[in-house]
Amino acid sequence: MKVLSLTEPYATLIKLGKKKIETRSFKTNYRGELYIHASSTKIPKEWKNNKEFVYVFQFLLLLLKYFLI
């Protein structure tokens, strides 16, 4: 079985059926079932120390949980 790694919120959107197309720079002939892997990304330190960014990020997470889950 194949695995597709995506960052959030894209992994959740695919799981919920809200995102149906994913494009990549390489071709594949594989068609069939696959696992969705929600990979993590590093947030730059400058962003973590920015209170406005933290507020907006937390707000977006709440919206995702409210509307998608």
Buried (B, 14 or more C-beta within 10 A) or exposed (E): EEEBEBEEBBBBBBBEEEBEEEEEEEEEEEEEEEEBEBEEEEEEEEEEEEEEBEEEBEEEEEEBEEEEE
